[in-house]
Amino acid sequence: MKYKSVSDRVFDALNYLLLAILAVSMLLPFLYIFSVSFTTFDEFLKSEILLWPKVWVTDAYQYIFQSKPFVRAMGMTVYLTSVGTVINLFFTATMAYALSRKIYGQRLMMFMVLFTMLFSAGMIPTYLIVKATGLLDSIWALILPAAIGPFSLIVVRQFFLSIPGELNEAAVMDGANEFTIFRKIIMPLSKPVLAAFGLFYAVGHWNTYFAGILYLNDPREWPIQVILRQIVIQSDATNALGAAEQMMLENPPPPETIQMAAILVATLPILLIYPFLQKHFAKGVMLGSVKG
């Protein structure tokens, strides 16, 4: 074991203490949201900072799950995230593989990809394009305009370039075409990098907010983040969830507990998915960032 001096031990202890303080400071808001969502209104009013309720109630959760707009928005977000992530990974992987091969116009296409990282059309031109292509008021307006992320494309391409060329040569000698090589050799080797960027894409779709407001006029197609905006901004959360559209509880819970319950339910699914992809996260990004 390597000997550490007193100054090294003090430095490590201070680092651990600082990291512990940062971790607690990041967990406290989640604990507060969790506690308020399960507490009674009287206890919420009496407590300045509520970190653990004395009496546990589930009225807020019963209320939001009885809300058709909330449940519908969760379903739309799940659909948007799953379908959008699959489309993102498909187009990113296929274009990255094509650009990793020697093809005509490769440099021009790479320049066009890099150009989009530095300059964007802006909100109004993008809106006009979405409208002209008939995607307005459609969930596809949140998926197709951002089907390929330039940064993700470049990193995945670098990962494909790092795969030994001998594998492709051996496959060609066995009679495999480009599609077979991509499907049976490249894709199985690319699971770490695809899992990492799949998480990036999924989080982006799950947190879709501004595009939903901009392109979707029908409230029935709003993703959950837009509904959360309505709940948090409006002082009356029951009105934000459309109380007249459905039969609610006779005595609805206070808006504050509804807000916290809605935030927790909307945040929890993406938090639960992350641990399953964490082992691929750092490995996938590092594999694709440097050509070996």
C-alpha positions as CSV (number, residue, x, y, z in Angstrom):
1,M,0.0,0.0,0.0
2,K,1.3,3.4,-1.0
3,Y,2.2,5.6,2.0
4,K,0.3,8.9,2.3
5,S,1.6,11.9,4.1
6,V,-0.5,13.8,6.6
7,S,-1.1,16.6,4.1
8,D,-2.3,14.0,1.5
9,R,-4.7,12.5,4.1
10,V,-6.0,16.0,5.0
11,F,-6.5,16.8,1.3
12,D,-8.4,13.6,0.7
13,A,-10.5,14.2,3.8
14,L,-11.4,17.7,2.6
15,N,-12.3,16.3,-0.8
16,Y,-14.5,13.6,0.6
17,L,-16.2,16.2,2.9
18,L,-16.8,18.6,0.0
19,L,-18.2,15.8,-2.2
20,A,-20.5,14.7,0.6
21,I,-21.8,18.2,1.1
22,L,-22.5,18.5,-2.6
23,A,-24.2,15.2,-2.7
24,V,-26.4,16.1,0.3
25,S,-27.2,19.5,-1.2
26,M,-28.4,17.8,-4.5
27,L,-30.4,15.2,-2.7
28,L,-32.2,17.6,-0.4
29,P,-34.5,19.1,-3.1
30,F,-35.6,15.6,-4.1
31,L,-36.3,14.7,-0.4
32,Y,-38.3,17.9,0.0
33,I,-40.4,17.1,-3.1
34,F,-40.9,13.6,-1.9
35,S,-42.0,14.6,1.5
36,V,-44.3,17.4,0.5
37,S,-46.1,15.1,-2.0
38,F,-47.0,12.7,0.8
39,T,-47.8,15.2,3.6
40,T,-51.0,16.8,4.7
41,F,-51.7,20.4,4.0
42,D,-51.8,21.4,7.7
43,E,-48.3,19.9,8.2
44,F,-47.1,21.6,5.1
45,L,-48.2,25.0,6.4
46,K,-46.7,24.5,9.8
47,S,-43.3,23.4,8.6
48,E,-40.8,25.8,7.0
49,I,-38.6,23.0,5.7
50,L,-40.3,19.6,5.5
51,L,-38.0,16.7,5.1
52,W,-40.1,13.9,6.5
53,P,-43.8,13.9,6.9
54,K,-45.4,12.8,10.2
55,V,-48.6,11.7,8.6
56,W,-48.4,10.0,5.2
57,V,-51.2,10.6,2.7
58,T,-51.5,9.7,-1.0
59,D,-54.3,12.1,-2.0
60,A,-52.1,14.0,-4.4
61,Y,-51.1,10.8,-6.2
62,Q,-54.7,9.6,-6.4
63,Y,-55.6,13.0,-7.8
64,I,-53.0,13.1,-10.6
65,F,-53.6,9.5,-11.6
66,Q,-57.3,10.3,-11.9
67,S,-56.4,13.2,-14.2
68,K,-56.8,12.3,-17.8
69,P,-54.6,15.1,-19.1
70,F,-51.7,14.0,-16.8
71,V,-52.0,10.3,-17.6
72,R,-52.4,11.1,-21.4
73,A,-49.3,13.3,-21.2
74,M,-47.3,10.6,-19.5
75,G,-48.3,8.2,-22.3
76,M,-47.3,10.7,-25.0
77,T,-43.9,11.2,-23.3
78,V,-43.3,7.5,-23.1
79,Y,-44.2,7.1,-26.7
80,L,-42.1,10.1,-27.7
81,T,-39.1,8.9,-25.7
82,S,-39.1,5.3,-26.9
83,V,-39.9,6.0,-30.6
84,G,-37.7,9.1,-30.8
85,T,-34.7,7.3,-29.2
86,V,-34.9,4.4,-31.6
87,I,-35.1,6.7,-34.6
88,N,-32.2,8.8,-33.2
89,L,-30.0,5.8,-32.7
90,F,-30.9,4.3,-36.1
91,F,-30.1,7.4,-38.1
92,T,-27.1,8.3,-36.1
93,A,-25.6,4.8,-36.4
94,T,-26.3,4.4,-40.1
95,M,-25.0,7.9,-41.1
96,A,-22.0,7.5,-38.8
97,Y,-21.2,4.1,-40.4
98,A,-21.5,5.6,-43.9
99,L,-19.2,8.5,-43.0
100,S,-16.7,6.1,-41.5
101,R,-16.3,4.4,-44.9
102,K,-14.5,5.9,-47.9
103,I,-17.4,7.3,-49.9
104,Y,-17.7,10.1,-52.5
105,G,-18.4,13.5,-50.9
106,Q,-17.4,12.4,-47.4
107,R,-15.6,15.6,-46.5
108,L,-18.4,17.8,-47.7
109,M,-20.9,15.8,-45.6
110,M,-18.7,16.0,-42.6
111,F,-18.4,19.8,-43.1
112,M,-22.1,20.1,-43.2
113,V,-22.4,18.1,-40.0
114,L,-19.8,20.3,-38.2
115,F,-21.5,23.5,-39.6
116,T,-24.7,22.7,-37.8
117,M,-22.8,22.5,-34.5
118,L,-21.7,26.1,-35.0
119,F,-24.7,27.7,-36.7
120,S,-28.4,27.0,-36.5
121,A,-31.3,28.4,-38.5
122,G,-33.1,29.8,-35.4
123,M,-36.5,29.4,-34.0
124,I,-38.6,31.1,-36.7
125,P,-37.0,29.4,-39.8
126,T,-37.2,26.1,-38.0
127,Y,-40.9,26.7,-37.2
128,L,-41.5,27.6,-40.9
129,I,-39.8,24.4,-42.0
130,V,-41.8,22.3,-39.6
131,K,-45.0,23.9,-40.8
132,A,-44.1,23.6,-44.5
133,T,-43.4,19.9,-44.1
134,G,-46.7,19.2,-42.5
135,L,-45.4,18.3,-39.1
136,L,-47.1,21.0,-37.2
137,D,-49.5,19.7,-34.5
138,S,-47.9,16.3,-34.8
139,I,-45.7,14.4,-32.3
140,W,-43.3,13.9,-35.2
141,A,-42.5,17.6,-35.0
142,L,-40.6,16.7,-31.8
143,I,-38.8,13.7,-33.3
144,L,-37.8,14.2,-37.0
145,P,-36.2,17.7,-36.9
146,A,-33.6,16.5,-34.4
147,A,-33.3,12.9,-35.6
148,I,-29.5,13.1,-35.7
149,G,-27.4,15.0,-33.1
150,P,-24.2,16.3,-34.7
151,F,-22.0,15.7,-31.6
152,S,-23.4,12.1,-31.2
153,L,-22.8,11.4,-34.9
154,I,-19.1,12.5,-34.7
155,V,-18.4,10.5,-31.6
156,V,-20.1,7.4,-33.0
157,R,-18.2,7.8,-36.2
158,Q,-14.9,7.9,-34.4
159,F,-15.9,4.7,-32.6
160,F,-16.6,3.0,-35.9
161,L,-13.2,4.2,-37.1
162,S,-11.5,2.6,-34.1
163,I,-12.9,-0.9,-34.9
164,P,-10.0,-2.9,-36.6
165,G,-10.3,-3.0,-40.3
166,E,-9.3,-6.6,-40.4
167,L,-12.8,-7.5,-39.2
168,N,-14.4,-5.9,-42.2
169,E,-11.8,-7.5,-44.5
170,A,-12.5,-10.9,-43.1
171,A,-16.2,-10.4,-43.5
172,V,-15.8,-9.3,-47.1
173,M,-13.8,-12.4,-47.9
174,D,-16.6,-14.5,-46.4
175,G,-19.0,-12.8,-48.9
176,A,-20.7,-10.3,-46.5
177,N,-22.0,-7.1,-47.9
178,E,-22.0,-3.7,-46.2
179,F,-25.4,-4.2,-44.6
180,T,-24.4,-7.6,-43.2
181,I,-21.2,-6.2,-41.8
182,F,-23.1,-3.3,-40.2
183,R,-25.8,-5.5,-38.7
184,K,-23.7,-8.5,-37.5
185,I,-20.3,-7.0,-36.7
186,I,-20.5,-3.3,-36.2
187,M,-23.7,-3.1,-34.2
188,P,-22.9,-5.8,-31.6
189,L,-19.5,-4.1,-31.0
190,S,-21.2,-0.7,-30.6
191,K,-23.5,-1.5,-27.7
192,P,-21.5,0.7,-25.1
193,V,-21.4,3.8,-27.3
194,L,-25.0,3.4,-28.5
195,A,-26.2,2.8,-24.9
196,A,-24.5,6.0,-23.8
197,F,-25.9,8.2,-26.6
198,G,-29.3,6.4,-26.3
199,L,-29.4,7.7,-22.7
200,F,-28.6,11.2,-24.0
201,Y,-31.3,11.1,-26.6
202,A,-33.9,9.6,-24.2
203,V,-33.3,12.3,-21.6
204,G,-33.6,14.9,-24.2
205,H,-36.9,13.5,-25.4
206,W,-38.3,13.1,-21.9
207,N,-37.4,16.7,-21.0
208,T,-38.9,18.1,-24.2
209,Y,-40.6,21.3,-23.2
210,F,-40.2,24.3,-25.5
211,A,-40.7,22.3,-28.8
212,G,-43.9,21.0,-27.4
213,I,-45.2,24.5,-26.7
214,L,-44.0,25.7,-30.1
215,Y,-45.2,23.0,-32.4
216,L,-48.2,21.4,-30.6
217,N,-51.4,23.4,-30.2
218,D,-53.6,20.5,-29.2
219,P,-53.3,20.0,-25.4
220,R,-54.1,16.3,-25.9
221,E,-50.7,15.9,-27.6
222,W,-48.6,17.8,-25.0
223,P,-45.7,15.9,-23.4
224,I,-45.5,15.7,-19.6
225,Q,-43.1,18.6,-19.3
226,V,-45.6,21.0,-20.8
227,I,-48.3,19.7,-18.4
228,L,-45.8,20.3,-15.5
229,R,-45.4,23.8,-16.7
230,Q,-49.1,24.3,-16.5
231,I,-49.3,22.8,-13.0
232,V,-46.3,24.8,-11.6
233,I,-47.1,28.2,-13.2
234,Q,-50.8,28.2,-12.5
235,S,-51.7,28.8,-8.9
236,D,-54.6,26.3,-9.1
237,A,-53.2,22.9,-10.1
238,T,-56.7,21.4,-10.3
239,N,-57.5,23.9,-13.1
240,A,-54.2,23.0,-14.8
241,L,-55.1,19.4,-14.9
242,G,-58.5,20.1,-16.3
243,A,-60.8,19.4,-13.4
244,A,-63.9,20.0,-15.5
245,E,-62.9,17.2,-17.9
246,Q,-63.1,14.4,-15.4
247,M,-64.6,13.4,-12.0
248,M,-62.1,14.3,-9.3
249,L,-62.0,13.8,-5.6
250,E,-64.7,15.6,-3.7
251,N,-62.0,17.4,-1.6
252,P,-59.0,17.9,-3.9
253,P,-55.6,18.1,-2.2
254,P,-53.8,21.5,-2.1
255,P,-52.0,22.7,-5.2
256,E,-48.6,22.4,-3.5
257,T,-48.8,18.7,-2.9
258,I,-50.2,18.1,-6.4
259,Q,-47.3,20.0,-7.9
260,M,-44.7,18.0,-6.0
261,A,-46.4,14.7,-6.7
262,A,-46.5,15.5,-10.5
263,I,-42.9,16.5,-10.5
264,L,-41.8,13.3,-8.7
265,V,-43.9,11.0,-11.0
266,A,-42.5,12.8,-14.1
267,T,-38.9,12.6,-12.9
268,L,-38.8,9.1,-11.5
269,P,-38.9,7.0,-14.7
270,I,-35.8,8.5,-16.2
271,L,-34.0,8.2,-12.9
272,L,-34.8,4.5,-12.7
273,I,-33.5,3.9,-16.2
274,Y,-30.1,5.6,-15.7
275,P,-28.6,2.9,-13.3
276,F,-29.1,0.2,-15.8
277,L,-27.2,2.2,-18.5
278,Q,-24.6,3.7,-16.1
279,K,-22.0,0.9,-16.7
280,H,-22.1,1.7,-20.5
281,F,-22.1,5.5,-20.0
282,A,-18.5,6.5,-19.4
283,K,-17.1,3.5,-21.3
284,G,-19.2,4.3,-24.4
285,V,-18.3,8.0,-24.5
286,M,-14.6,7.4,-24.0
287,L,-14.5,4.6,-26.6
288,G,-15.9,6.9,-29.2
289,S,-14.0,10.0,-28.3
290,V,-10.5,8.8,-29.3
291,K,-9.6,6.8,-32.3
292,G,-7.5,3.8,-31.1
